[in-house]
Amino acid sequence: MATQVKLPRLGQGMDEGKVLQWLKGEGDTIEKGDELYEVETEKVNVEVEAPAGGTVLKVLVQAGETVAIGTTLAWIGEAGEDVPAGGEDGDSSAAGSGSSAELRSSATGSTSESKPAAPAAAPAAKATPAAAAAPATRSSGGASASGRVKASPLARRMAEEQGVDLSSVQGSGPDGRVVARDLEGAVQAAASATAAPAAAAAQPVAAGPGVERIELTSMRKTIARRLGEAWTAPSFILNRTVDMTAANALRKNMLKSVAEGEVRPTVSDILTKAAAVALRRHREMNAHWNEDSILQFEAAHVGLAVATDAGLVVPVIRDAHAKTVREIAADRKVLVDKARNGKLQPMDFEGGTFSISNLGMMGIDSFTAVLNPPQAGILAVGATVDTPVVVDRRVEIRPIMTISLTCDHRTVDGAVGARFLQTLVQHLEDPTSML
C-alpha cells in the first residue's frame, strides 16, 4: 500500500515549511531513511528522510511552495501502483499535522518549549467513502462538490484572523486547495485596492539600476518576528567590567596540554562554563517567561549566538554546568561548524535556558544584546582591552573585559541580575571558585 509523505513538525513553533528542492523525483526508487527532499523552516534548512522505501509515485508539492505541517507532499509505493483516491488533496488534519488551535499555540514557541501545549481541538469529521471517491469540482475558492472550501489548516487560520472569505479565494494548491500564499495574495490585493488613491500620489521605490530586491527567507522572517517580540518585553541592562588576568592564565595553561587534533579552548568556552555554574546558583536567571507562570530550570543549557550568511542562530551547549571547559569547547566547535555549513538540526538549537552573544573578537568594546524570548537573560560580551587599573594603590595594566546583561523584568528584578553578575565575575576572576 502506498505511503503518504507528509511535512513533519521539525521543531517547536513550526507550523509551516517551504520545500526547497526534491532530492528524488517521480519514478525514482528510494530506500527508507534516504534523503528525499529539503525543507526550509523558520530556523534551519533540513534534509528530510523518506518514511518508506519504494518508488516515488507522485510529487504533490513542488519546490518553492510553502505548506502547513501535515500536508501530503508526495506518495511512495510500488512501481505502477495507483495513488489512493483523494491522495492529491492529502489529509492535512490527520495525526501529526496539528489542528488550527495547536498550530496557533506552536507559533508562539521559540528556541525552547516555553509553555505547555494547548489541548488539541476536536478532530475534523472524516469524509464518507462515497464522498472521498467522488471527484471534486474545481471552482473559484477551491470549493468541492459538497460546497466545502478545500484549504490547508494554515490558510484557514489566516483567513479567520484576517477576515477573508475562503470561497472568494482562488486556490493554487493540489486539486484547487487554498494554501497560505493564496491568502497572502488576497490580502495584498485588498490592501492595494484600498490604498489605490494614496498610491497614485506616492510612487513606491521599485527595483531597478542600483537597487537590489532580496526576498526574506523563513529564518530572516523569524528573526524579525522574534526581535519584535523581544523589543516589547520590559527589560533592563546591567553592566560590569571583569579583570580577565586569571581566566587568561587558565586558558594559557590549558593550551599547554592540548594534543594535536584536539579543539583549543577559548575564553568564550571558559565564559560559558562560568555562566552555567552561576546559573545553577541563581536559578531565577535560568528561567523562562511563560505568560501565566515562570519556569525555572535546574540544568543550564547555554545558547551561543552564531552569525551565518543566512542570519543569526543560537545553537545550545546542553548541560554546560556539568561539562568541563574542554568538553564545552568540543561541543562549541561542532555546533559552530554545523551552523556555518547550514547543517544544524532542530535539536541543536532548542531548549536553551540562557544565551551569550560575544562580539569582543570583532573589536566591539561593549554592546547591549536583545533578549532571546522566553529566556530571562542574555549576556553581551565585549573585547578584552589592556586598561590601567588601581591595584593595592598602584596603577597596573590589566586585561579588562566589559559584559552587559539584558534581563526580562517580567521574570527577574534588578537585584537578581546583579547577584548573578557578581557570581559570574567571581568565577572569571578566580576560576577555582567554579569547582
VENLINJO-V793342 format. One record per backbone hydrogen bond with DSSP energy under -1.0 kcal/mol. CO is the residue of the C=O (numbers start at 1). NH is the residue of the N-H. Records with the same first field share a line. If there is no record, write none. Layout:
CO=NH / NH
This chain:
3=76
5=73 / 74
7=70
11=14
15=69
17=67
18=40
19=64
21=38
25=28
28=56
30=54
31=34
34=50
36=23 / 24
37=48
38=20 / 21
39=46
40=18
44=41
46=39
48=36 / 37
50=33
54=30
55=57 / 77
56=27
58=75
62=65
65=19
67=17
68=71
71=7
73=60 / 61
74=5
75=57 / 58
76=3
77=55
78=81
84=87
86=90
91=94
94=97
99=103
100=104
101=105
102=106
103=107
105=108
106=109
111=351
128=132
129=133
130=134
139=142
142=150
144=147
148=144
150=178
152=156
153=157
154=158
155=159
156=160
157=161
158=162
159=164
165=168
166=169
173=176
174=177
177=173
178=152
179=182 / 183
180=184
181=185
182=186
183=187
184=188
185=189
186=190
187=191
188=192
189=193
190=194
191=195
195=199
196=200
198=202
208=211
217=221
218=222
219=223
220=224
221=225
222=226
223=227
224=228
225=229
226=230
227=231
228=232
230=233
234=409
236=407
238=405
240=403
242=401
244=248
245=249
246=250
247=251
248=252
249=253
250=254
251=255
254=257
255=258
259=262
266=270
267=271
268=272
269=273
270=274
271=275
272=276
273=277
274=278
275=279
276=280
277=281
278=282
282=285
285=287
286=297
287=376
288=295
290=292
293=290
295=288
300=320
301=353 / 354
302=317
303=356
306=313
311=308
313=306
315=304
317=302
319=322
324=328
325=329
326=330
327=331
328=332
329=333
330=334
331=335
332=336
333=337
334=338
335=339
336=340
337=341
338=343
339=342
345=348
346=349
348=316
354=303
355=379
356=305
357=381
359=362 / 364
360=363
364=383
372=375
374=289
376=408
377=355
378=406
379=357
380=404
381=359
385=400
387=398
389=396
391=394
394=391
396=389
398=387
399=244
400=385
401=242
402=382
403=240
404=380
405=238
406=378
407=236
408=411 / 412
413=417
414=418
415=419
416=420
417=421
418=422
419=423
420=424
421=425
422=426
423=427
424=428
425=429
426=430
430=433
431=434
432=435
